[in-house]
Amino acid sequence: MDTEPLRIAVVLFEGFELLDVFGPVQLFQAVPDVTVVFAGPTSEPVASSQGVEVVPTMPYGQIEPTDVLLVPGGKGTRKLVEDESFLSWLRGVGAQAPVVASVCTGSAVLAAAGLLEGYTATSNKRAYSWAMSFGGDVSWRPEARWVHDRNRWTSSGVAAGMDMTVALIAHLVSDSAAIDAANFAEYDAHRDSEWDPFARLNGLVS
């Protein structure tokens, strides 16, 4: 990495999934020279789907240039995909970020914002049919733990975001840093992006 810290910006919204955010954050913050910030609708606490509230680092309008923009999933994504003001903001910020990533149904939000046009992506397998209804030119993959297509990273549901994050750390920093982060969290990560028993469990593949 460069001498400058790697900056990860996490997008918060009402009804985000807690593990979608803090699974990846736990791993990112175990890596030296990585800074994680949280952008919210305002500076006020944002409630997760589980009821836990998180205080953003800054409101959306004050977000600074970031190396990785991470959009989680959760019940709140059902409203976000119809929120043109939010989607316009996300489109602008995402167009500037070197890496755009999502966990779970966060990929539906990226698709609704036009940030997955021409890319391959995946999403939560329980909400897969809903997620793939967004975007005009997205190649949705039903069977994948996560998908890395150029500067877009999308994962399957909830805990899959941690596996994607381990792979993303390996890609951006080093494999040893990814292994160290997983070991620090005592997390046994799936390193194969093709490992996806939940696609079959949810009837997406035979």
Disulfide bonds with the S-S distance in Angstrom:
none
